[in-house]
Every structure is written in C-alpha cells, then in structure tokens.
C-alpha cells in the first residue's frame, strides 16, 4: 500500500474541518485534531488539544494500515511511532486511545490493553446501509438549508479534491472527500443527524479509505462528486439525496464480497 505523507496534510485539513464544525456549533474551537463527536466533549484545554492531535495521528495510521486490524497497541511502540510527529506522554496517549475506542476504531480489552478493531463483514454492511440513508437525508436537507457561503466552501473543497485526484494523491483526495461529506452534513443544521453521522462515519473511516485505494473507477467517483456539487448549487434536494444515497448505498454489499475476492473490487466504496 502506498503511504503518502498523510499526517501533515491530515492535520491541516482537520483544522479546517474542526473550524467548519465550530462555525456550525457557534462556538470557538482552536483545536488542531480531527475532532469527532466523542472528542468534542473533551473541551478545549491544552491537554485536550494534545489528546485530539494524538488521536488524529493514530487514526490516520489505522486508516492507512500502518497499524493494521488486531495490532496490539503497546504504549511504548506508539510513543516511538508518534515521536517523529508529536511530543507526547502516556496520559494524552491513553486518553487518545479512549477516544478512538469510543469511535469503534480501537477495542479496549481487559487485561490486554488496546487493539486495533477488526469489524466483521456483516457489521460493516449494516453500518454502510445506515450511513447511505443518512447521507441521502443530509443531501435533501443541506440543499435547502445550506447558506450561500457554505455552498461556496464546499465548492472550494471540491476543487481541492480534484487537484488531489489529478496529482494522484489518494490520501489527500480521501481527506478532502471526507471534508466535503462532513460539510454537507453540517449544513443540515440537524444536530442529531450530525452526531449519528459522525459516529458511523468514524467507524467506517478505515474501510472507506481501503475502498478508495481499491477502487478502479476512481474517476467515476469524482464524476459523482461533480454531479453532487451541481445539485447542491441548484438546491435540488431530491436530486442530491439520490446521488448521495447511491454514492454509498449500492456498494455496501459489494464491500463484503471484495474482502474475499477480486470480483467486486472495482465496486468498492470510493468516497
Ligand atoms: Zn464521496
């Protein structure tokens, strides 16, 4: 697997992501990590900031299979791996692992410590189905509720994603792509939807990137995003809902097949 120089890009994008969410929540947040629902409850102090950054770096390592499923996350090993990117100690590391456990990316096993989660195929398919439904609903609401400025910001992120596509930088593409989906959901202004989407999306984070790497019709996914942006810009709720639901929905079953054979590899989740 390729390993683009992700974490730096990740942090930069994550700051934008956090800023976007903070604007929606109407509160100031200077955090630098990729905050999710679980992380947002942590607040904004320095220790929390460090925890968020550590969680963000480990999350990216899990996503890129630098830490594959079932890897035992020993503190010493993690501190060594993190050492290149951030100065941290055991306490923020432990807190970061709790955050990742609440997202479902890490399992905390009594007497054994933390292990990278390995959700089974049916769990993944179940989550994909719900996520596709939520994305469709979000499209419908966002097309009606997004401000002109929010649509402009989504368009700008879309063009950054296109640039990543053209330079064949899959990890940056993935990050911008995630940001677009998160911004769309944030524009619904439905806090329950934002919260549930955030949790499910975190759990599927690694799977989505994996799908992205395998996807042989990457260009098709980019074209779907073009259509989505156009639907948003003309505020076509039903149209955007259909595009988003199918962007995820039809692939939920195929992901399970692709895990066991090459036949469905080209139908993977590519968003
Ligand atoms: Zn997408």
py3Dmol code that shows the C-alpha trace and the ligand (Angstrom):
import py3Dmol

protein = """\
ATOM      1  CA  UNK A   1       0.000   0.000   0.000  1.00  0.00           C
ATOM      2  CA  UNK A   2       1.183   3.445  -0.811  1.00  0.00           C
ATOM      3  CA  UNK A   3       1.909   5.675   2.095  1.00  0.00           C
ATOM      4  CA  UNK A   4       1.512   9.316   1.143  1.00  0.00           C
ATOM      5  CA  UNK A   5       2.832  11.867   3.585  1.00  0.00           C
ATOM      6  CA  UNK A   6      -0.540  11.921   5.207  1.00  0.00           C
ATOM      7  CA  UNK A   7      -0.461  13.163   8.756  1.00  0.00           C
ATOM      8  CA  UNK A   8       0.681  16.695   7.942  1.00  0.00           C
ATOM      9  CA  UNK A   9      -1.935  17.042   5.258  1.00  0.00           C
ATOM     10  CA  UNK A  10      -4.358  15.411   7.639  1.00  0.00           C
ATOM     11  CA  UNK A  11      -3.797  17.909  10.400  1.00  0.00           C
ATOM     12  CA  UNK A  12      -4.117  20.812   8.033  1.00  0.00           C
ATOM     13  CA  UNK A  13      -7.407  19.527   6.703  1.00  0.00           C
ATOM     14  CA  UNK A  14      -8.585  18.563  10.138  1.00  0.00           C
ATOM     15  CA  UNK A  15      -8.152  22.107  11.320  1.00  0.00           C
ATOM     16  CA  UNK A  16     -10.407  23.233   8.507  1.00  0.00           C
ATOM     17  CA  UNK A  17     -12.854  20.505   9.394  1.00  0.00           C
ATOM     18  CA  UNK A  18     -12.907  21.492  13.045  1.00  0.00           C
ATOM     19  CA  UNK A  19     -13.285  25.154  12.117  1.00  0.00           C
ATOM     20  CA  UNK A  20     -16.247  24.299   9.900  1.00  0.00           C
ATOM     21  CA  UNK A  21     -17.920  22.327  12.644  1.00  0.00           C
ATOM     22  CA  UNK A  22     -17.243  25.025  15.206  1.00  0.00           C
ATOM     23  CA  UNK A  23     -18.872  27.591  12.982  1.00  0.00           C
ATOM     24  CA  UNK A  24     -21.944  25.385  12.849  1.00  0.00           C
ATOM     25  CA  UNK A  25     -21.939  24.827  16.584  1.00  0.00           C
ATOM     26  CA  UNK A  26     -21.488  28.560  17.064  1.00  0.00           C
ATOM     27  CA  UNK A  27     -18.549  28.160  19.387  1.00  0.00           C
ATOM     28  CA  UNK A  28     -14.896  28.916  19.111  1.00  0.00           C
ATOM     29  CA  UNK A  29     -12.625  25.923  18.796  1.00  0.00           C
ATOM     30  CA  UNK A  30      -8.946  26.221  18.106  1.00  0.00           C
ATOM     31  CA  UNK A  31      -8.309  22.507  18.260  1.00  0.00           C
ATOM     32  CA  UNK A  32      -5.956  21.015  15.739  1.00  0.00           C
ATOM     33  CA  UNK A  33      -7.056  17.389  15.714  1.00  0.00           C
ATOM     34  CA  UNK A  34      -9.705  15.633  13.712  1.00  0.00           C
ATOM     35  CA  UNK A  35     -12.414  16.086  16.312  1.00  0.00           C
ATOM     36  CA  UNK A  36     -15.344  13.723  16.223  1.00  0.00           C
ATOM     37  CA  UNK A  37     -18.468  13.581  18.361  1.00  0.00           C
ATOM     38  CA  UNK A  38     -16.652  11.773  21.121  1.00  0.00           C
ATOM     39  CA  UNK A  39     -13.773  14.221  21.084  1.00  0.00           C
ATOM     40  CA  UNK A  40     -15.924  17.297  21.166  1.00  0.00           C
ATOM     41  CA  UNK A  41     -16.978  16.539  24.709  1.00  0.00           C
ATOM     42  CA  UNK A  42     -13.368  16.863  25.788  1.00  0.00           C
ATOM     43  CA  UNK A  43     -13.340  20.645  25.693  1.00  0.00           C
ATOM     44  CA  UNK A  44     -10.585  22.952  24.619  1.00  0.00           C
ATOM     45  CA  UNK A  45      -7.625  22.942  27.066  1.00  0.00           C
ATOM     46  CA  UNK A  46      -4.032  22.179  26.122  1.00  0.00           C
ATOM     47  CA  UNK A  47      -4.206  18.565  27.262  1.00  0.00           C
ATOM     48  CA  UNK A  48      -7.369  18.044  25.274  1.00  0.00           C
ATOM     49  CA  UNK A  49      -5.736  19.621  22.259  1.00  0.00           C
ATOM     50  CA  UNK A  50      -2.798  17.238  22.563  1.00  0.00           C
ATOM     51  CA  UNK A  51      -5.170  14.284  23.002  1.00  0.00           C
ATOM     52  CA  UNK A  52      -7.008  15.284  19.835  1.00  0.00           C
ATOM     53  CA  UNK A  53      -3.788  15.582  17.857  1.00  0.00           C
ATOM     54  CA  UNK A  54      -2.522  12.225  19.090  1.00  0.00           C
ATOM     55  CA  UNK A  55      -5.892  10.618  18.286  1.00  0.00           C
ATOM     56  CA  UNK A  56      -5.808  12.172  14.816  1.00  0.00           C
ATOM     57  CA  UNK A  57      -2.330  10.808  14.044  1.00  0.00           C
ATOM     58  CA  UNK A  58      -3.175   7.304  15.302  1.00  0.00           C
ATOM     59  CA  UNK A  59      -6.467   7.409  13.375  1.00  0.00           C
ATOM     60  CA  UNK A  60      -4.557   8.158  10.177  1.00  0.00           C
ATOM     61  CA  UNK A  61      -2.156   5.300  10.915  1.00  0.00           C
ATOM     62  CA  UNK A  62      -5.115   2.931  11.334  1.00  0.00           C
ATOM     63  CA  UNK A  63      -6.739   4.219   8.154  1.00  0.00           C
ATOM     64  CA  UNK A  64      -3.587   3.617   6.139  1.00  0.00           C
ATOM     65  CA  UNK A  65      -2.968   0.180   7.675  1.00  0.00           C
ATOM     66  CA  UNK A  66       0.294   1.373   9.195  1.00  0.00           C
ATOM     67  CA  UNK A  67      -1.450  -0.085  12.249  1.00  0.00           C
ATOM     68  CA  UNK A  68      -3.486  -2.961  10.726  1.00  0.00           C
ATOM     69  CA  UNK A  69      -6.524  -4.617  12.360  1.00  0.00           C
ATOM     70  CA  UNK A  70      -5.795  -6.616  15.527  1.00  0.00           C
ATOM     71  CA  UNK A  71      -2.485  -4.839  16.133  1.00  0.00           C
ATOM     72  CA  UNK A  72      -1.824  -4.672  19.854  1.00  0.00           C
ATOM     73  CA  UNK A  73      -1.317  -1.001  20.673  1.00  0.00           C
ATOM     74  CA  UNK A  74       1.508  -1.057  23.187  1.00  0.00           C
ATOM     75  CA  UNK A  75       2.250   2.340  24.691  1.00  0.00           C
ATOM     76  CA  UNK A  76       5.990   2.102  24.123  1.00  0.00           C
ATOM     77  CA  UNK A  77       5.563   1.200  20.451  1.00  0.00           C
ATOM     78  CA  UNK A  78       3.037   4.003  19.926  1.00  0.00           C
ATOM     79  CA  UNK A  79       5.209   6.605  21.646  1.00  0.00           C
ATOM     80  CA  UNK A  80       8.054   5.616  19.322  1.00  0.00           C
ATOM     81  CA  UNK A  81       5.855   5.841  16.239  1.00  0.00           C
ATOM     82  CA  UNK A  82       4.405   9.166  17.345  1.00  0.00           C
ATOM     83  CA  UNK A  83       7.838  10.517  18.206  1.00  0.00           C
ATOM     84  CA  UNK A  84       8.514  11.749  14.658  1.00  0.00           C
ATOM     85  CA  UNK A  85       5.368  13.818  14.576  1.00  0.00           C
ATOM     86  CA  UNK A  86       4.462  14.977  18.052  1.00  0.00           C
ATOM     87  CA  UNK A  87       5.915  15.197  21.551  1.00  0.00           C
ATOM     88  CA  UNK A  88       3.530  13.407  23.874  1.00  0.00           C
ATOM     89  CA  UNK A  89       3.449  11.369  27.049  1.00  0.00           C
ATOM     90  CA  UNK A  90       1.473   8.404  28.293  1.00  0.00           C
ATOM     91  CA  UNK A  91      -1.531  10.303  29.653  1.00  0.00           C
ATOM     92  CA  UNK A  92      -2.615  12.023  26.389  1.00  0.00           C
ATOM     93  CA  UNK A  93      -1.874   8.751  24.594  1.00  0.00           C
ATOM     94  CA  UNK A  94      -4.194   6.811  26.919  1.00  0.00           C
ATOM     95  CA  UNK A  95      -6.882   9.466  26.502  1.00  0.00           C
ATOM     96  CA  UNK A  96      -6.477   9.341  22.709  1.00  0.00           C
ATOM     97  CA  UNK A  97      -6.948   5.558  22.764  1.00  0.00           C
ATOM     98  CA  UNK A  98     -10.168   6.043  24.745  1.00  0.00           C
ATOM     99  CA  UNK A  99     -11.382   8.499  22.097  1.00  0.00           C
ATOM    100  CA  UNK A 100     -10.583   6.011  19.327  1.00  0.00           C
ATOM    101  CA  UNK A 101     -12.292   3.243  21.314  1.00  0.00           C
ATOM    102  CA  UNK A 102     -15.444   5.360  21.574  1.00  0.00           C
ATOM    103  CA  UNK A 103     -15.313   5.738  17.782  1.00  0.00           C
ATOM    104  CA  UNK A 104     -15.020   1.973  17.366  1.00  0.00           C
ATOM    105  CA  UNK A 105     -11.590   2.105  15.702  1.00  0.00           C
ATOM    106  CA  UNK A 106      -9.861   0.613  18.738  1.00  0.00           C
ATOM    107  CA  UNK A 107     -11.005  -2.083  21.172  1.00  0.00           C
ATOM    108  CA  UNK A 108     -10.012  -1.904  24.822  1.00  0.00           C
ATOM    109  CA  UNK A 109      -9.623  -5.465  26.048  1.00  0.00           C
ATOM    110  CA  UNK A 110      -9.490  -6.068  29.819  1.00  0.00           C
ATOM    111  CA  UNK A 111      -6.019  -7.226  30.913  1.00  0.00           C
ATOM    112  CA  UNK A 112      -4.733  -6.944  27.350  1.00  0.00           C
ATOM    113  CA  UNK A 113      -4.930  -3.251  26.579  1.00  0.00           C
ATOM    114  CA  UNK A 114      -5.840  -1.594  23.302  1.00  0.00           C
ATOM    115  CA  UNK A 115      -6.145  -3.439  19.986  1.00  0.00           C
ATOM    116  CA  UNK A 116      -6.968  -2.074  16.511  1.00  0.00           C
ATOM    117  CA  UNK A 117     -10.586  -3.076  15.834  1.00  0.00           C
ATOM    118  CA  UNK A 118     -11.465  -5.527  13.088  1.00  0.00           C
ATOM    119  CA  UNK A 119     -15.206  -5.209  12.393  1.00  0.00           C
ATOM    120  CA  UNK A 120     -16.682  -8.205  10.594  1.00  0.00           C
ATOM    121  CA  UNK A 121     -18.288  -8.063   7.168  1.00  0.00           C
ATOM    122  CA  UNK A 122     -21.902  -8.022   8.330  1.00  0.00           C
ATOM    123  CA  UNK A 123     -21.181  -5.227  10.821  1.00  0.00           C
ATOM    124  CA  UNK A 124     -19.638  -3.171   8.032  1.00  0.00           C
ATOM    125  CA  UNK A 125     -22.554  -3.839   5.665  1.00  0.00           C
ATOM    126  CA  UNK A 126     -25.055  -2.854   8.379  1.00  0.00           C
ATOM    127  CA  UNK A 127     -23.232   0.413   9.020  1.00  0.00           C
ATOM    128  CA  UNK A 128     -22.912   1.165   5.294  1.00  0.00           C
ATOM    129  CA  UNK A 129     -26.660   0.811   4.813  1.00  0.00           C
ATOM    130  CA  UNK A 130     -27.428   3.268   7.601  1.00  0.00           C
ATOM    131  CA  UNK A 131     -24.713   5.679   6.509  1.00  0.00           C
ATOM    132  CA  UNK A 132     -26.034   5.750   2.935  1.00  0.00           C
ATOM    133  CA  UNK A 133     -29.523   6.523   4.240  1.00  0.00           C
ATOM    134  CA  UNK A 134     -28.193   9.292   6.454  1.00  0.00           C
ATOM    135  CA  UNK A 135     -26.167  10.757   3.596  1.00  0.00           C
ATOM    136  CA  UNK A 136     -29.272  10.826   1.392  1.00  0.00           C
ATOM    137  CA  UNK A 137     -31.264  12.584   4.088  1.00  0.00           C
ATOM    138  CA  UNK A 138     -28.406  15.002   4.641  1.00  0.00           C
ATOM    139  CA  UNK A 139     -28.345  15.830   0.926  1.00  0.00           C
ATOM    140  CA  UNK A 140     -32.018  16.678   0.917  1.00  0.00           C
ATOM    141  CA  UNK A 141     -31.749  18.915   3.979  1.00  0.00           C
ATOM    142  CA  UNK A 142     -28.444  20.534   3.010  1.00  0.00           C
ATOM    143  CA  UNK A 143     -29.721  21.540  -0.430  1.00  0.00           C
ATOM    144  CA  UNK A 144     -32.456  23.515   1.294  1.00  0.00           C
ATOM    145  CA  UNK A 145     -30.606  24.803   4.348  1.00  0.00           C
ATOM    146  CA  UNK A 146     -27.014  25.481   3.328  1.00  0.00           C
ATOM    147  CA  UNK A 147     -26.039  29.150   3.177  1.00  0.00           C
ATOM    148  CA  UNK A 148     -24.515  30.564   0.027  1.00  0.00           C
ATOM    149  CA  UNK A 149     -21.211  30.767   1.859  1.00  0.00           C
ATOM    150  CA  UNK A 150     -21.359  27.095   2.867  1.00  0.00           C
ATOM    151  CA  UNK A 151     -22.052  26.072  -0.724  1.00  0.00           C
ATOM    152  CA  UNK A 152     -19.091  28.191  -1.799  1.00  0.00           C
ATOM    153  CA  UNK A 153     -16.861  26.485   0.779  1.00  0.00           C
ATOM    154  CA  UNK A 154     -17.977  23.020  -0.343  1.00  0.00           C
ATOM    155  CA  UNK A 155     -17.231  24.017  -3.947  1.00  0.00           C
ATOM    156  CA  UNK A 156     -13.751  25.186  -2.909  1.00  0.00           C
ATOM    157  CA  UNK A 157     -13.061  21.890  -1.103  1.00  0.00           C
ATOM    158  CA  UNK A 158     -14.363  20.032  -4.155  1.00  0.00           C
ATOM    159  CA  UNK A 159     -11.766  21.775  -6.306  1.00  0.00           C
ATOM    160  CA  UNK A 160      -9.008  20.963  -3.830  1.00  0.00           C
ATOM    161  CA  UNK A 161     -10.156  17.336  -4.007  1.00  0.00           C
ATOM    162  CA  UNK A 162      -9.998  17.472  -7.802  1.00  0.00           C
ATOM    163  CA  UNK A 163      -6.432  18.777  -7.609  1.00  0.00           C
ATOM    164  CA  UNK A 164      -5.503  15.824  -5.357  1.00  0.00           C
ATOM    165  CA  UNK A 165      -7.134  13.481  -7.877  1.00  0.00           C
ATOM    166  CA  UNK A 166      -5.133  14.972 -10.737  1.00  0.00           C
ATOM    167  CA  UNK A 167      -1.854  14.554  -8.893  1.00  0.00           C
ATOM    168  CA  UNK A 168      -2.890  11.006  -7.919  1.00  0.00           C
ATOM    169  CA  UNK A 169      -2.586  11.738  -4.203  1.00  0.00           C
ATOM    170  CA  UNK A 170      -5.116   9.308  -2.796  1.00  0.00           C
ATOM    171  CA  UNK A 171      -4.692  10.161   0.849  1.00  0.00           C
ATOM    172  CA  UNK A 172      -5.176  13.895   0.275  1.00  0.00           C
ATOM    173  CA  UNK A 173      -8.122  13.044  -2.003  1.00  0.00           C
ATOM    174  CA  UNK A 174      -9.629  10.947   0.772  1.00  0.00           C
ATOM    175  CA  UNK A 175      -9.205  13.738   3.310  1.00  0.00           C
ATOM    176  CA  UNK A 176     -10.821  16.393   1.101  1.00  0.00           C
ATOM    177  CA  UNK A 177     -13.548  13.921   0.227  1.00  0.00           C
ATOM    178  CA  UNK A 178     -14.331  13.275   3.881  1.00  0.00           C
ATOM    179  CA  UNK A 179     -14.376  17.013   4.469  1.00  0.00           C
ATOM    180  CA  UNK A 180     -16.957  17.540   1.705  1.00  0.00           C
ATOM    181  CA  UNK A 181     -19.259  14.896   3.183  1.00  0.00           C
ATOM    182  CA  UNK A 182     -18.848  16.351   6.673  1.00  0.00           C
ATOM    183  CA  UNK A 183     -19.534  19.892   5.451  1.00  0.00           C
ATOM    184  CA  UNK A 184     -22.674  18.717   3.672  1.00  0.00           C
ATOM    185  CA  UNK A 185     -23.938  17.047   6.819  1.00  0.00           C
ATOM    186  CA  UNK A 186     -23.026  20.100   8.929  1.00  0.00           C
ATOM    187  CA  UNK A 187     -25.058  22.288   6.556  1.00  0.00           C
ATOM    188  CA  UNK A 188     -28.227  20.367   7.504  1.00  0.00           C
ATOM    189  CA  UNK A 189     -28.111  22.046  10.944  1.00  0.00           C
ATOM    190  CA  UNK A 190     -29.709  18.912  12.373  1.00  0.00           C
ATOM    191  CA  UNK A 191     -27.669  18.139  15.467  1.00  0.00           C
ATOM    192  CA  UNK A 192     -28.961  14.554  15.819  1.00  0.00           C
ATOM    193  CA  UNK A 193     -28.079  13.802  12.209  1.00  0.00           C
ATOM    194  CA  UNK A 194     -24.646  15.414  12.567  1.00  0.00           C
ATOM    195  CA  UNK A 195     -23.945  13.389  15.702  1.00  0.00           C
ATOM    196  CA  UNK A 196     -25.070   9.983  14.410  1.00  0.00           C
ATOM    197  CA  UNK A 197     -23.385  10.507  11.044  1.00  0.00           C
ATOM    198  CA  UNK A 198     -20.154  11.461  12.784  1.00  0.00           C
ATOM    199  CA  UNK A 199     -20.128   8.289  14.885  1.00  0.00           C
ATOM    200  CA  UNK A 200     -20.887   5.938  11.999  1.00  0.00           C
ATOM    201  CA  UNK A 201     -18.509   7.718   9.687  1.00  0.00           C
ATOM    202  CA  UNK A 202     -15.687   7.339  12.214  1.00  0.00           C
ATOM    203  CA  UNK A 203     -16.340   3.616  12.486  1.00  0.00           C
ATOM    204  CA  UNK A 204     -16.219   3.230   8.722  1.00  0.00           C
ATOM    205  CA  UNK A 205     -13.260   5.561   8.288  1.00  0.00           C
ATOM    206  CA  UNK A 206     -10.669   2.880   7.617  1.00  0.00           C
ATOM    207  CA  UNK A 207     -12.997   0.821   5.427  1.00  0.00           C
ATOM    208  CA  UNK A 208     -13.775   3.865   3.315  1.00  0.00           C
ATOM    209  CA  UNK A 209     -10.120   4.573   2.730  1.00  0.00           C
ATOM    210  CA  UNK A 210      -9.477   0.940   1.933  1.00  0.00           C
ATOM    211  CA  UNK A 211     -12.308   1.033  -0.596  1.00  0.00           C
ATOM    212  CA  UNK A 212     -10.853   4.191  -2.004  1.00  0.00           C
ATOM    213  CA  UNK A 213      -7.485   2.517  -2.547  1.00  0.00           C
ATOM    214  CA  UNK A 214      -9.014  -0.465  -4.299  1.00  0.00           C
ATOM    215  CA  UNK A 215     -11.443   1.468  -6.383  1.00  0.00           C
ATOM    216  CA  UNK A 216     -10.726   1.096 -10.063  1.00  0.00           C
ATOM    217  CA  UNK A 217     -13.300   3.592 -11.148  1.00  0.00           C
ATOM    218  CA  UNK A 218     -11.881   6.443  -9.144  1.00  0.00           C
ATOM    219  CA  UNK A 219     -12.757   8.796 -11.971  1.00  0.00           C
ATOM    220  CA  UNK A 220     -16.393   7.738 -11.734  1.00  0.00           C
ATOM    221  CA  UNK A 221     -16.487   8.679  -8.077  1.00  0.00           C
ATOM    222  CA  UNK A 222     -15.054  12.074  -8.962  1.00  0.00           C
ATOM    223  CA  UNK A 223     -17.766  12.497 -11.590  1.00  0.00           C
ATOM    224  CA  UNK A 224     -20.404  11.623  -8.999  1.00  0.00           C
ATOM    225  CA  UNK A 225     -18.990  14.397  -6.856  1.00  0.00           C
ATOM    226  CA  UNK A 226     -19.277  16.819  -9.790  1.00  0.00           C
ATOM    227  CA  UNK A 227     -22.976  15.949 -10.087  1.00  0.00           C
ATOM    228  CA  UNK A 228     -23.457  16.319  -6.332  1.00  0.00           C
ATOM    229  CA  UNK A 229     -21.932  19.780  -6.336  1.00  0.00           C
ATOM    230  CA  UNK A 230     -24.146  20.822  -9.245  1.00  0.00           C
ATOM    231  CA  UNK A 231     -27.267  19.521  -7.453  1.00  0.00           C
ATOM    232  CA  UNK A 232     -26.284  21.424  -4.318  1.00  0.00           C
ATOM    233  CA  UNK A 233     -25.645  24.603  -6.276  1.00  0.00           C
ATOM    234  CA  UNK A 234     -29.088  24.479  -7.872  1.00  0.00           C
ATOM    235  CA  UNK A 235     -30.556  23.478  -4.463  1.00  0.00           C
ATOM    236  CA  UNK A 236     -32.036  20.281  -5.832  1.00  0.00           C
ATOM    237  CA  UNK A 237     -32.753  18.380  -2.581  1.00  0.00           C
ATOM    238  CA  UNK A 238     -34.281  15.202  -4.051  1.00  0.00           C
ATOM    239  CA  UNK A 239     -31.571  15.049  -6.717  1.00  0.00           C
ATOM    240  CA  UNK A 240     -28.755  15.445  -4.210  1.00  0.00           C
ATOM    241  CA  UNK A 241     -30.395  12.879  -1.900  1.00  0.00           C
ATOM    242  CA  UNK A 242     -30.475  10.276  -4.684  1.00  0.00           C
ATOM    243  CA  UNK A 243     -26.886  10.939  -5.707  1.00  0.00           C
ATOM    244  CA  UNK A 244     -25.581  10.681  -2.143  1.00  0.00           C
ATOM    245  CA  UNK A 245     -27.567   7.560  -1.253  1.00  0.00           C
ATOM    246  CA  UNK A 246     -26.306   5.731  -4.336  1.00  0.00           C
ATOM    247  CA  UNK A 247     -22.790   7.086  -3.826  1.00  0.00           C
ATOM    248  CA  UNK A 248     -22.678   4.780  -0.785  1.00  0.00           C
ATOM    249  CA  UNK A 249     -25.693   2.521  -0.877  1.00  0.00           C
ATOM    250  CA  UNK A 250     -25.110   0.134  -3.729  1.00  0.00           C
ATOM    251  CA  UNK A 251     -21.627  -0.587  -2.556  1.00  0.00           C
ATOM    252  CA  UNK A 252     -22.453  -1.777   0.938  1.00  0.00           C
ATOM    253  CA  UNK A 253     -22.982  -5.358  -0.154  1.00  0.00           C
ATOM    254  CA  UNK A 254     -20.115  -5.348  -2.581  1.00  0.00           C
ATOM    255  CA  UNK A 255     -17.614  -4.352   0.066  1.00  0.00           C
ATOM    256  CA  UNK A 256     -18.228  -7.668   1.787  1.00  0.00           C
ATOM    257  CA  UNK A 257     -17.596  -9.518  -1.483  1.00  0.00           C
ATOM    258  CA  UNK A 258     -14.491  -7.556  -2.257  1.00  0.00           C
ATOM    259  CA  UNK A 259     -12.962  -8.533   1.043  1.00  0.00           C
ATOM    260  CA  UNK A 260     -12.884 -12.128  -0.171  1.00  0.00           C
ATOM    261  CA  UNK A 261     -12.202 -11.871  -3.845  1.00  0.00           C
ATOM    262  CA  UNK A 262     -11.304  -9.628  -6.715  1.00  0.00           C
ATOM    263  CA  UNK A 263     -14.687  -9.763  -8.460  1.00  0.00           C
ATOM    264  CA  UNK A 264     -16.208  -6.796  -6.692  1.00  0.00           C
ATOM    265  CA  UNK A 265     -13.048  -4.840  -6.082  1.00  0.00           C
ATOM    266  CA  UNK A 266     -13.985  -2.282  -8.680  1.00  0.00           C
ATOM    267  CA  UNK A 267     -17.261  -1.591  -6.936  1.00  0.00           C
ATOM    268  CA  UNK A 268     -15.794  -0.581  -3.622  1.00  0.00           C
ATOM    269  CA  UNK A 269     -16.771   2.452  -1.678  1.00  0.00           C
ATOM    270  CA  UNK A 270     -14.694   5.183  -3.170  1.00  0.00           C
ATOM    271  CA  UNK A 271     -15.962   8.206  -1.411  1.00  0.00           C
TER     272      UNK A 271
END
"""
ligand_1 = """\
1
ZN
Zn -17.652 10.927 -1.671
"""
view = py3Dmol.view(width=600, height=400)
view.addModel(protein, "pdb")
view.setStyle({"model": 0}, {"cartoon": {"style": "trace"}})
view.addModel(ligand_1, "xyz")
view.setStyle({"model": 1}, {"stick": {}})
view.zoomTo()
view.show()
